[in-house]
Amino acid sequence: MPTPSRSRFLPLPVLLLILAGAAAIAGEQDEQQPITHPGCPDKCGNMSIPFPFGLMPGCFREGFQVTCDHSFDPPRAFLAGSDPDTTTNLITLTERDESAVSDDPDLVGVTDGSSSSSYTTTFACRSELAASHLEHARSGACTGRGCCEAALSSEPGYGIVPGVSAENNTLWRTNPCSYAMVIEKSRYTFSTPDLYVDKVLPKKFPRGAPVVLDFAIVGDAACPVKGQRPPPDNACVSNNSHCVNATVGQSSYALSYVCKCSEHYQGNPYIANGCRDIDECKFPDIYFCSSKGICMNRLDGYDCPCKPGMKGDGKSGHCAETFPLVAKAIVGTIGCIFVIVVMSFLLLLSKEKKKTKEFYEKNGGSTLEKAKIIKLFKKGELIPYLKDTNFIGNGGFGAVYKGILGDELVAIKKTISGSLLENEQFANEVIIQSQVIHKNIIRLIGCCLEVDTPLLVYEFLSNGSLHDILHGNDNKPLNLDTRLRIAAESADGLAYMHSKTITKILHGDVKPANILLDDRFVAKIADFGISRLIARDKQHTAKVIGDMSYMDPVYLQSGLLTEKSDVYSFGVVLLELISRKKAMHSDNNSLVNSFIGAHKRGERATELFDKEIAVGEDLEILQSLAGMAIECLSLEVDQRPDMTDIAHRLLIQNNSRNA
């Protein structure tokens, strides 16, 4: 007689290890964010108890009471009314159920317990394994060799029905039981020792098989439609939450719903202000932001603008550089060129500064700076005026240009380079002219030493030189009174240089080109380029360069320059004033020889006088001036008058003329 088959069901205490709805509530909660009502406990051991579940009256919604059993360590949470030591009764499969699932007697069936038909709906799997073939079982997934599994649907009222047949079942004689359990799928992996269930599984699951509890709010109505006011007992009380219809079986369970926090919020939608804004930037796996973007949290969402220098949208992963590679290459090339140009400019500037300093020292800048006797101009102040449009003419030792410094017109003389005596001549001229202050001597305003060939700045005289007036193409009228005054003023200036200064000053190049005239034809002695200082105990100097047409023949023979050399040159100037002829007015015919020849012949030089002024009683004055000039031109140096005497005699003639 075959032994009747027996079935056993593993002890299945309804232990709240995981609550599916509660998991959505708890989420990754801020520790400060409440999950239940104030004053209600929210923990049982190490498990959180979020509302609508609760442990105390007033702390849970009807049907969601949880008990906390403190006899365990740590305490365990159970749904109210469940008994942890009670084994669920089994529902025996009918023949119809058996045949509906499989023709094999070794099977496990899951029935929905519905009484709406004459038989139950069964979701089944088949497991078969003879005792003689235990080696065919493989640890891992339940594939039917010793273990099978079936997924549950969302229908309520399940029963678990294991069935076993004694036919050809040799394993049954020693282990005559089949076992079934409900467990969360991820919590169980089949291993061959599990075939000896009553010895192994209680040890593997000492607290019972863990399950996931799904729940919904069951009532008289589902979620209200958009725009409709929710009923008073609606469970979704938090701001930024919404109702979602749930399908839980049939009949009275059809009207059910769950509450969820709105997108970009998390927390417990079943309590007031339970849903709070999420910092999406803390969950990059869920809320994408490109690595080329910057995640920025905000209310109701987040932004992901692209990093500086890029454009696009970091949320979509499209952040492109504002400047493409080609543009970067172009900008980089331009930048390199710019850097090279700047570095070259700085190098040139450094060299230029070095040269400027060298010129300044070479030209005696330190000495003049300490002496504080003259204004020292910067190169940049004068160089802009040294161009052809400002050119005035050539002086004895350089070109002269017109410029404006402040409100004053000035003449800028650029000394000629290449002369061996240039630096000595320049220093000499600066020292002399800075010490000479006289109404008939041109005023030296300053100089520039920062160039190779120094620059001198003089007061500007608008009528140019006496040479330009006498011999220029304009042939400007010049009456005898003006000529006499020019002669007297020029002589006065030279006399001052010879006798009134602390150190005797010799001009050395007296000629009409070095006598300048202002707008009122006031004469001023200019160009001290070849003058020399003669100490009071010295009588001459041996180094002079000048114009041969005006140079003292005694100096040419002896090489000795004295103040009487300036007297000789002034005599030639007097002859030019009364004749308006150049010192060398024709081939091998000098003005000096013409007047001296007439004097030796005892003739009046009337034909040599300028016809513009050789009229009537003025002839006597002209003859007197010619005689004075002949005295100055004497080859006997001691017979030449002093410059002071000449100036005095000319002053008397000029005053008597004006009287």
C-alpha positions as CSV (number, residue, x, y, z in Angstrom):
1,M,0.0,0.0,0.0
2,P,1.6,3.1,-1.0
3,T,2.3,5.6,1.7
4,P,0.1,8.7,1.4
5,S,1.9,11.7,0.0
6,R,2.7,14.5,2.4
7,S,3.3,18.1,1.8
8,R,5.0,20.7,4.0
9,F,5.2,24.5,3.7
10,L,8.2,26.3,5.2
11,P,7.4,28.5,8.2
12,L,6.6,31.9,6.6
13,P,6.3,34.6,9.3
14,V,5.2,37.8,7.6
15,L,8.4,39.7,8.5
16,L,8.7,43.3,7.4
17,L,12.2,43.1,6.0
18,I,11.3,45.2,3.0
19,L,8.2,47.3,2.3
20,A,8.0,48.1,-1.4
21,G,5.9,51.2,-0.9
22,A,7.9,52.2,2.1
23,A,11.1,51.9,0.1
24,A,9.8,54.5,-2.3
25,I,9.0,56.7,0.7
26,A,12.3,56.4,2.6
27,G,14.5,56.5,-0.5
28,E,17.7,58.2,0.2
29,Q,16.3,60.5,2.8
30,D,17.9,63.4,4.5
31,E,18.4,62.4,8.1
32,Q,16.6,65.6,9.2
33,Q,13.6,64.9,6.9
34,P,10.7,63.4,8.9
35,I,9.0,60.2,7.6
36,T,6.0,60.1,10.0
37,H,3.9,62.4,12.1
38,P,5.5,64.4,15.0
39,G,5.7,62.4,18.2
40,C,5.4,59.1,16.4
41,P,8.2,56.5,16.6
42,D,9.8,55.9,13.2
43,K,12.1,53.0,14.0
44,C,11.7,49.4,15.0
45,G,15.2,48.1,15.7
46,N,17.2,49.1,12.6
47,M,14.1,49.4,10.3
48,S,12.4,52.7,9.4
49,I,8.6,52.8,9.8
50,P,7.3,55.5,7.5
51,F,3.6,56.7,7.6
52,P,1.0,55.3,6.5
53,F,2.6,52.5,8.6
54,G,2.9,53.1,12.3
55,L,3.5,51.5,15.6
56,M,1.1,53.5,17.9
57,P,-2.5,54.6,17.6
58,G,-2.7,57.8,15.7
59,C,0.6,57.0,14.0
60,F,-0.7,54.8,11.2
61,R,-3.5,54.7,8.6
62,E,-6.2,52.1,9.0
63,G,-4.9,48.7,7.9
64,F,-1.2,49.7,8.1
65,Q,-0.5,49.0,11.8
66,V,2.9,47.5,12.5
67,T,4.0,45.7,15.7
68,C,7.5,45.8,17.0
69,D,8.6,42.6,18.8
70,H,11.3,43.5,21.3
71,S,11.9,39.9,22.3
72,F,14.3,39.8,19.3
73,D,17.7,41.4,19.2
74,P,17.5,43.7,17.4
75,P,13.7,44.1,17.6
76,R,11.7,42.9,14.6
77,A,8.7,44.5,12.9
78,F,5.5,42.5,11.9
79,L,2.2,43.4,10.3
80,A,-0.4,43.6,13.0
81,G,-2.2,40.3,13.4
82,S,0.5,38.0,12.0
83,D,2.0,35.2,14.1
84,P,5.7,34.6,13.6
85,D,5.4,31.0,14.8
86,T,2.3,30.0,12.7
87,T,2.7,27.9,9.6
88,T,0.4,28.9,6.8
89,N,-2.2,26.1,6.0
90,L,-1.8,24.6,2.6
91,I,-4.4,24.2,-0.1
92,T,-4.5,20.7,-1.6
93,L,-4.5,20.6,-5.4
94,T,-7.5,18.9,-7.0
95,E,-7.1,16.4,-9.8
96,R,-8.3,19.1,-12.2
97,D,-5.6,21.4,-10.9
98,E,-2.9,18.7,-11.2
99,S,-3.8,17.9,-14.8
100,A,-4.1,21.5,-15.7
101,V,-0.5,22.1,-14.7
102,S,1.5,19.0,-15.6
103,D,1.2,15.3,-16.0
104,D,4.1,14.8,-13.7
105,P,3.2,14.3,-10.0
106,D,6.3,16.2,-8.8
107,L,5.2,19.8,-9.0
108,V,4.6,23.0,-7.1
109,G,1.4,25.0,-7.8
110,V,0.5,28.6,-6.9
111,T,-3.2,29.2,-6.8
112,D,-5.1,32.5,-6.6
113,G,-7.7,31.2,-4.2
114,S,-10.5,32.7,-6.3
115,S,-14.0,31.3,-5.7
116,S,-15.5,32.8,-8.8
117,S,-15.2,29.5,-10.7
118,S,-15.4,25.8,-10.0
119,Y,-11.6,25.5,-10.0
120,T,-8.7,27.7,-9.2
121,T,-6.2,29.3,-11.6
122,T,-2.8,27.8,-11.2
123,F,0.6,29.1,-12.1
124,A,2.9,26.1,-11.8
125,C,6.4,24.9,-12.4
126,R,7.7,21.4,-12.6
127,S,10.6,19.9,-10.6
128,E,11.7,16.3,-10.9
129,L,14.8,14.5,-9.8
130,A,15.2,10.8,-8.9
131,A,17.2,9.9,-5.9
132,S,19.6,7.9,-8.0
133,H,20.3,11.0,-10.1
134,L,21.1,13.6,-7.5
135,E,24.3,14.5,-9.4
136,H,22.2,16.0,-12.1
137,A,21.2,18.9,-9.8
138,R,23.3,22.0,-10.3
139,S,23.7,24.9,-7.9
140,G,22.5,28.2,-9.4
141,A,19.1,29.1,-11.0
142,C,16.0,27.0,-10.4
143,T,15.8,25.2,-13.8
144,G,13.5,22.2,-12.8
145,R,16.2,19.8,-11.6
146,G,15.4,19.6,-7.9
147,C,14.1,23.2,-7.8
148,C,11.6,25.3,-9.8
149,E,10.2,28.8,-9.4
150,A,7.1,30.7,-10.6
151,A,6.6,34.5,-10.5
152,L,3.5,35.8,-8.8
153,S,1.1,38.2,-10.4
154,S,-0.6,41.2,-8.7
155,E,-3.7,39.2,-8.0
156,P,-4.6,38.8,-4.2
157,G,-5.3,35.7,-2.1
158,Y,-2.5,33.3,-2.9
159,G,-2.1,29.8,-1.7
160,I,1.1,27.7,-2.1
161,V,0.5,24.0,-3.0
162,P,3.3,21.5,-3.3
163,G,2.3,18.0,-4.5
164,V,4.3,14.8,-4.4
165,S,3.6,11.3,-5.9
166,A,5.0,8.1,-4.3
167,E,5.2,6.3,-7.6
168,N,8.8,5.5,-8.6
169,N,10.0,8.0,-6.0
170,T,12.9,6.4,-4.1
171,L,13.9,9.7,-2.6
172,W,10.5,9.9,-0.9
173,R,11.2,6.9,1.4
174,T,13.9,8.8,3.2
175,N,12.7,12.4,2.6
176,P,8.9,12.1,1.8
177,C,8.3,15.9,1.7
178,S,8.1,18.6,-0.9
179,Y,8.6,22.2,0.2
180,A,7.5,25.6,-1.1
181,M,8.0,29.2,0.0
182,V,7.4,32.8,-1.0
183,I,10.6,34.8,-1.1
184,E,12.0,37.9,-2.8
185,K,13.7,36.6,-5.9
186,S,17.0,38.3,-5.3
187,R,17.3,36.8,-1.9
188,Y,17.6,33.2,-2.9
189,T,20.0,31.2,-5.1
190,F,19.5,27.4,-5.3
191,S,22.3,25.1,-4.1
192,T,22.3,21.2,-4.1
193,P,22.3,20.9,-0.3
194,D,18.9,22.7,-0.3
195,L,17.4,19.3,-1.5
196,Y,17.6,18.3,2.2
197,V,15.3,21.2,3.0
198,D,14.3,20.6,6.6
199,K,18.0,20.4,7.5
200,V,19.4,23.3,5.5
201,L,16.8,26.0,4.8
202,P,15.9,26.8,8.4
203,K,19.6,27.5,9.0
204,K,19.8,29.6,5.8
205,F,16.8,31.7,6.8
206,P,16.6,31.6,10.6
207,R,14.3,34.7,10.6
208,G,12.1,33.3,7.8
209,A,12.1,33.9,4.1
210,P,12.3,37.6,3.2
211,V,9.5,39.0,1.1
212,V,8.6,42.3,-0.5
213,L,5.3,43.7,0.7
214,D,3.5,45.8,-1.9
215,F,0.6,48.0,-0.8
216,A,-2.0,50.5,-1.9
217,I,-4.6,52.8,-0.4
218,V,-7.9,51.0,-0.9
219,G,-11.1,53.0,-0.7
220,D,-14.3,54.0,-2.4
221,A,-12.6,56.0,-5.2
222,A,-9.5,56.0,-7.3
223,C,-7.4,59.1,-8.0
224,P,-9.5,62.3,-8.8
225,V,-9.3,63.5,-12.4
226,K,-7.3,66.6,-13.2
227,G,-9.1,69.7,-11.9
228,Q,-11.3,67.7,-9.5
229,R,-10.9,68.3,-5.7
230,P,-9.6,65.2,-3.9
231,P,-11.8,63.6,-1.3
232,P,-11.3,64.6,2.4
233,D,-9.6,61.4,3.3
234,N,-7.2,61.4,0.4
235,A,-3.9,60.0,1.6
236,C,-1.7,62.3,-0.7
237,V,-1.4,65.2,1.7
238,S,2.1,66.6,0.9
239,N,2.8,69.5,-1.4
240,N,4.5,68.5,-4.7
241,S,2.9,65.0,-4.6
242,H,0.4,63.3,-6.8
243,C,-2.0,60.3,-6.8
244,V,-1.4,57.2,-9.0
245,N,-4.1,54.6,-9.6
246,A,-3.1,51.1,-8.5
247,T,-4.5,47.7,-9.8
248,V,-4.9,45.3,-7.0
249,G,-6.9,42.4,-8.1
250,Q,-10.7,42.5,-8.7
251,S,-13.9,43.4,-7.0
252,S,-13.6,45.6,-3.9
253,Y,-9.8,46.1,-4.4
254,A,-10.2,47.7,-7.8
255,L,-10.5,51.3,-6.4
256,S,-7.0,51.8,-5.0
257,Y,-4.1,54.2,-5.4
258,V,-0.7,55.1,-4.2
259,C,0.9,58.5,-3.6
260,K,4.2,59.6,-5.1
261,C,6.3,62.7,-4.8
262,S,6.4,64.8,-8.0
263,E,9.4,64.6,-10.3
264,H,12.5,66.3,-8.8
265,Y,11.1,65.7,-5.2
266,Q,11.6,62.9,-2.8
267,G,10.3,62.0,0.7
268,N,7.0,60.8,2.2
269,P,3.9,62.0,0.2
270,Y,1.6,60.7,3.0
271,I,2.6,63.4,5.5
272,A,2.4,67.2,5.3
273,N,5.4,68.7,3.5
274,G,6.9,65.3,3.2
275,C,8.1,65.8,-0.4
276,R,11.1,68.0,-0.6
277,D,13.3,69.2,-3.5
278,I,16.1,66.9,-4.6
279,D,19.6,68.1,-5.2
280,E,19.8,66.3,-8.6
281,C,23.5,67.1,-8.8
282,K,24.1,64.5,-6.0
283,F,22.6,61.7,-8.2
284,P,24.6,61.9,-11.5
285,D,23.6,58.4,-12.4
286,I,19.9,59.4,-12.5
287,Y,20.2,63.1,-13.5
288,F,22.7,63.3,-16.3
289,C,25.0,66.3,-16.7
290,S,27.9,66.2,-19.1
291,S,31.4,66.3,-17.8
292,K,31.8,69.4,-19.9
293,G,28.9,71.0,-18.1
294,I,28.4,72.5,-14.6
295,C,25.5,70.9,-12.6
296,M,23.4,73.6,-10.8
297,N,20.6,72.6,-8.6
298,R,17.4,74.6,-8.6
299,L,13.8,74.2,-7.4
300,D,11.8,71.8,-9.5
301,G,14.8,70.6,-11.4
302,Y,18.4,71.3,-12.3
303,D,20.4,73.0,-15.0
304,C,23.6,71.9,-16.7
305,P,25.1,74.9,-18.6
306,C,28.3,74.2,-20.5
307,K,31.6,75.3,-18.9
308,P,33.0,78.7,-19.9
309,G,34.4,78.7,-23.4
310,M,31.8,76.1,-24.5
311,K,28.3,76.3,-25.9
312,G,25.4,73.8,-26.0
313,D,23.4,71.9,-23.4
314,G,25.1,69.8,-20.8
315,K,21.8,67.9,-20.1
316,S,21.8,66.5,-23.6
317,G,25.5,65.9,-23.6
318,H,26.2,68.4,-26.3
319,C,28.9,70.9,-25.1
320,A,31.1,72.1,-27.9
321,E,34.0,74.5,-27.6
322,T,33.2,78.0,-28.7
323,F,36.5,78.1,-30.6
324,P,37.2,75.1,-32.7
325,L,40.6,73.6,-33.1
326,V,41.3,75.6,-36.3
327,A,40.3,78.9,-34.6
328,K,42.5,78.0,-31.6
329,A,45.4,77.3,-33.9
330,I,44.9,80.7,-35.6
331,V,44.5,82.5,-32.3
332,G,47.6,80.7,-31.0
333,T,49.6,81.6,-34.0
334,I,48.6,85.2,-33.8
335,G,49.3,85.1,-30.1
336,C,52.8,83.7,-30.7
337,I,53.5,86.4,-33.4
338,F,52.2,89.1,-31.0
339,V,54.5,87.8,-28.2
340,I,57.5,87.7,-30.6
341,V,56.7,91.3,-31.8
342,V,56.3,92.5,-28.2
343,M,59.5,90.8,-27.1
344,S,61.3,92.2,-30.1
345,F,60.0,95.6,-29.3
346,L,61.0,95.4,-25.7
347,L,64.4,94.2,-26.7
348,L,64.8,97.1,-29.1
349,L,63.5,99.5,-26.5
350,S,66.0,98.1,-24.0
351,K,68.8,98.6,-26.5
352,E,67.6,102.1,-27.3
353,K,67.5,103.0,-23.6
354,K,71.0,101.7,-23.2
355,K,72.2,103.7,-26.2
356,T,70.4,106.8,-25.0
357,K,72.1,106.5,-21.6
358,E,75.5,106.1,-23.3
359,F,74.9,109.2,-25.5
360,Y,73.8,111.1,-22.5
361,E,76.9,110.3,-20.5
362,K,79.2,110.8,-23.5
363,N,77.8,114.3,-24.2
364,G,78.4,115.4,-20.6
365,G,74.9,114.9,-19.3
366,S,75.9,114.2,-15.8
367,T,78.0,117.4,-15.6
368,L,75.4,119.6,-17.1
369,E,72.7,118.0,-14.9
370,K,74.7,118.8,-11.8
371,A,75.5,122.3,-12.9
372,K,71.8,123.1,-13.5
373,I,72.7,125.8,-16.0
374,I,70.5,124.8,-18.9
375,K,67.3,122.9,-19.6
376,L,67.9,119.3,-20.7
377,F,65.2,118.1,-23.2
378,K,64.2,114.5,-23.8
379,K,64.8,113.0,-27.2
380,G,61.1,112.5,-27.8
381,E,60.4,116.2,-27.3
382,L,62.7,117.3,-30.2
383,I,63.0,114.5,-32.7
384,P,59.4,115.0,-34.1
385,Y,60.5,118.5,-35.4
386,L,63.6,117.2,-37.3
387,K,61.8,116.8,-40.7
388,D,62.0,118.6,-44.0
389,T,58.9,120.6,-43.6
390,N,60.5,122.3,-40.5
391,F,63.9,122.8,-42.1
392,I,65.1,126.5,-41.9
393,G,68.7,126.3,-43.2
394,N,72.3,125.2,-42.4
395,G,74.3,126.9,-39.7
396,G,78.1,126.7,-39.4
397,F,78.0,123.4,-37.6
398,G,74.6,121.9,-38.3
399,A,71.1,122.0,-39.8
400,V,68.5,124.2,-38.2
401,Y,64.8,123.3,-37.8
402,K,61.8,125.2,-36.5
403,G,59.7,123.8,-33.6
404,I,57.2,124.7,-30.9
405,L,57.9,123.9,-27.3
406,G,55.0,125.0,-25.1
407,D,53.9,128.4,-26.4
408,E,57.3,129.4,-27.7
409,L,58.7,129.1,-31.3
410,V,62.2,127.7,-31.1
411,A,65.1,126.9,-33.5
412,I,66.6,123.4,-33.1
413,K,70.1,122.9,-34.4
414,K,71.2,119.4,-35.2
415,T,75.0,119.4,-35.0
416,I,76.9,117.8,-37.9
417,S,78.3,114.4,-37.1
418,G,81.8,113.2,-38.2
419,S,83.9,116.1,-36.9
420,L,86.8,115.0,-34.6
421,L,86.2,118.1,-32.5
422,E,82.5,117.7,-32.4
423,N,82.0,116.7,-28.8
424,E,84.5,119.3,-27.6
425,Q,82.9,121.9,-29.7
426,F,79.4,121.0,-28.5
427,A,80.3,121.1,-24.8
428,N,82.1,124.4,-25.4
429,E,79.2,126.0,-27.1
430,V,76.7,124.9,-24.4
431,I,78.9,126.2,-21.6
432,I,79.6,129.5,-23.3
433,Q,76.1,130.3,-24.4
434,S,74.5,129.3,-21.2
435,Q,76.6,131.9,-19.4
436,V,76.0,134.7,-21.9
437,I,72.9,136.9,-21.4
438,H,72.8,140.0,-23.6
439,K,70.1,141.5,-25.8
440,N,72.3,141.2,-28.9
441,I,73.4,137.6,-28.3
442,I,71.0,134.8,-29.2
443,R,69.6,133.0,-26.1
444,L,70.2,129.3,-25.7
445,I,67.1,127.7,-24.2
446,G,68.4,124.1,-23.7
447,C,69.8,121.0,-25.3
448,C,69.2,117.3,-25.8
449,L,72.1,114.9,-25.0
450,E,70.3,111.6,-25.6
451,V,71.3,111.3,-29.3
452,D,74.6,110.7,-31.0
453,T,74.8,114.2,-32.4
454,P,73.5,116.6,-29.7
455,L,70.6,119.0,-30.3
456,L,70.6,122.7,-29.4
457,V,67.5,124.7,-28.8
458,Y,67.6,128.5,-29.4
459,E,65.1,131.3,-29.4
460,F,63.5,131.6,-32.8
461,L,64.2,134.8,-34.8
462,S,61.7,135.2,-37.6
463,N,63.7,137.3,-40.1
464,G,66.5,134.8,-40.4
465,S,70.1,135.8,-40.9
466,L,71.7,139.1,-42.2
467,H,73.1,137.0,-45.0
468,D,69.5,136.1,-46.1
469,I,68.4,139.7,-46.0
470,L,71.4,141.1,-48.0
471,H,71.9,138.3,-50.5
472,G,68.5,136.5,-50.7
473,N,66.5,136.2,-53.8
474,D,63.8,138.4,-52.3
475,N,66.2,141.4,-52.3
476,K,64.2,143.0,-49.5
477,P,64.6,146.7,-49.0
478,L,67.0,147.7,-46.2
479,N,67.6,151.4,-45.5
480,L,70.7,153.0,-44.1
481,D,69.3,153.5,-40.6
482,T,68.5,149.8,-40.3
483,R,71.9,148.8,-41.6
484,L,73.6,151.2,-39.2
485,R,71.6,149.9,-36.2
486,I,72.4,146.3,-37.2
487,A,76.1,147.1,-37.3
488,A,76.0,148.9,-33.9
489,E,74.0,146.1,-32.2
490,S,76.3,143.4,-33.7
491,A,79.4,145.2,-32.5
492,D,77.8,145.6,-29.0
493,G,77.2,141.9,-28.8
494,L,80.8,141.1,-29.8
495,A,82.2,143.7,-27.5
496,Y,80.3,142.1,-24.6
497,M,81.8,138.7,-25.4
498,H,85.3,140.1,-25.6
499,S,85.3,142.2,-22.4
500,K,82.2,141.9,-20.3
501,T,82.1,138.2,-19.5
502,I,84.1,136.5,-16.7
503,T,86.1,134.6,-19.3
504,K,87.0,136.2,-22.6
505,I,84.9,134.7,-25.4
506,L,86.1,134.6,-29.0
507,H,83.5,134.0,-31.6
508,G,85.9,132.9,-34.4
509,D,83.4,132.8,-37.2
510,V,81.8,136.3,-37.4
511,K,79.9,136.7,-40.7
512,P,76.4,137.8,-41.9
513,A,75.1,134.2,-41.6
514,N,75.8,134.2,-37.9
515,I,74.0,137.5,-37.3
516,L,70.3,136.8,-36.8
517,L,67.4,139.3,-37.0
518,D,64.1,139.2,-35.1
519,D,60.8,140.6,-36.4
520,R,62.0,144.2,-35.6
521,F,65.4,143.6,-37.2
522,V,67.2,143.6,-33.8
523,A,70.5,141.9,-34.4
524,K,71.8,139.0,-32.3
525,I,75.1,137.2,-32.6
526,A,74.7,133.4,-33.1
527,D,76.6,130.2,-33.7
528,F,79.3,129.8,-31.1
529,G,80.2,126.4,-32.6
530,I,83.9,127.1,-33.0
531,S,84.4,129.7,-30.2
532,R,87.0,129.1,-27.6
533,L,87.4,130.2,-24.0
534,I,90.5,132.2,-23.4
535,A,91.7,132.7,-19.8
536,R,92.7,136.2,-18.8
537,D,96.4,135.3,-18.8
538,K,96.2,133.7,-22.3
539,Q,96.4,135.7,-25.5
540,H,95.4,133.3,-28.1
541,T,94.2,129.9,-29.1
542,A,95.4,127.7,-31.9
543,K,92.2,125.7,-32.8
544,V,89.6,127.4,-35.0
545,I,87.6,126.5,-38.0
546,G,85.8,129.3,-39.9
547,D,84.7,130.7,-43.2
548,M,87.8,131.6,-45.3
549,S,86.1,134.7,-46.8
550,Y,85.9,136.3,-43.4
551,M,89.0,134.8,-41.8
552,D,91.9,137.0,-40.5
553,P,94.9,136.4,-42.8
554,V,97.2,136.8,-39.8
555,Y,95.4,133.9,-38.2
556,L,95.8,131.9,-41.4
557,Q,99.6,132.5,-41.3
558,S,100.2,132.1,-37.6
559,G,97.4,129.8,-36.5
560,L,96.8,132.2,-33.6
561,L,93.2,133.4,-32.9
562,T,92.7,136.6,-30.9
563,E,89.9,139.0,-30.3
564,K,91.4,141.1,-33.2
565,S,90.6,138.2,-35.5
566,D,86.9,138.8,-34.7
567,V,87.5,142.5,-35.4
568,Y,88.9,141.7,-38.9
569,S,85.8,139.5,-39.6
570,F,83.5,142.3,-38.5
571,G,85.2,144.7,-40.9
572,V,84.2,142.4,-43.8
573,V,80.6,142.4,-42.4
574,L,80.6,146.2,-42.5
575,L,81.6,146.2,-46.1
576,E,78.8,143.8,-47.0
577,L,76.3,146.0,-45.1
578,I,77.2,149.2,-47.2
579,S,77.7,147.4,-50.5
580,R,75.2,144.6,-50.4
581,K,77.8,142.5,-52.1
582,K,79.2,139.1,-50.9
583,A,82.7,138.8,-49.5
584,M,83.6,136.9,-52.7
585,H,81.4,138.7,-55.2
586,S,83.1,137.4,-58.3
587,D,85.9,135.1,-59.4
588,N,89.1,136.1,-57.7
589,N,87.5,139.4,-56.8
590,S,87.0,139.8,-53.1
591,L,85.1,142.7,-51.5
592,V,88.0,143.4,-49.2
593,N,90.5,143.8,-52.0
594,S,88.1,146.1,-53.9
595,F,87.7,148.5,-50.9
596,I,91.4,148.4,-49.9
597,G,92.5,149.0,-53.5
598,A,90.3,152.1,-53.7
599,H,91.6,153.3,-50.3
600,K,95.2,152.9,-51.4
601,R,94.5,154.8,-54.6
602,G,92.9,157.6,-52.5
603,E,89.7,157.2,-54.3
604,R,86.2,157.3,-52.8
605,A,84.5,153.9,-53.1
606,T,81.2,155.4,-54.2
607,E,80.8,152.9,-57.0
608,L,81.0,150.1,-54.5
609,F,78.2,151.3,-52.2
610,D,74.7,149.9,-52.5
611,K,72.8,152.2,-54.8
612,E,69.7,151.8,-52.6
613,I,71.4,153.9,-49.8
614,A,74.2,155.8,-51.7
615,V,72.3,159.0,-52.0
616,G,73.0,162.7,-51.0
617,E,74.3,163.3,-47.6
618,D,74.3,159.6,-46.7
619,L,77.4,159.2,-48.8
620,E,79.5,160.7,-46.0
621,I,78.1,158.2,-43.5
622,L,78.9,155.4,-45.9
623,Q,82.4,156.7,-46.4
624,S,82.9,156.9,-42.7
625,L,81.7,153.2,-42.3
626,A,84.0,152.2,-45.1
627,G,87.0,153.9,-43.3
628,M,86.1,152.1,-40.1
629,A,86.0,148.8,-42.0
630,I,89.5,149.5,-43.5
631,E,90.8,150.0,-39.9
632,C,89.4,146.6,-38.9
633,L,91.0,145.0,-42.0
634,S,94.6,146.2,-41.2
635,L,97.2,143.6,-41.6
636,E,98.9,145.2,-38.6
637,V,97.0,143.5,-35.7
638,D,97.9,146.2,-33.2
639,Q,96.5,148.9,-35.4
640,R,93.1,147.3,-35.5
641,P,90.6,149.0,-33.0
642,D,89.1,147.0,-30.2
643,M,85.5,145.7,-30.5
644,T,84.5,148.0,-27.6
645,D,85.8,151.1,-29.5
646,I,84.0,150.0,-32.7
647,A,80.8,149.5,-30.8
648,H,81.1,152.9,-29.2
649,R,81.7,154.8,-32.4
650,L,78.8,153.0,-34.2
651,L,76.5,153.7,-31.3
652,I,77.4,157.5,-31.6
653,Q,76.7,157.5,-35.3
654,N,73.4,155.6,-34.8
655,N,72.3,158.0,-32.1
656,S,73.2,161.1,-34.1
657,R,71.4,159.7,-37.1
658,N,68.3,159.1,-35.1
659,A,68.6,162.5,-33.5
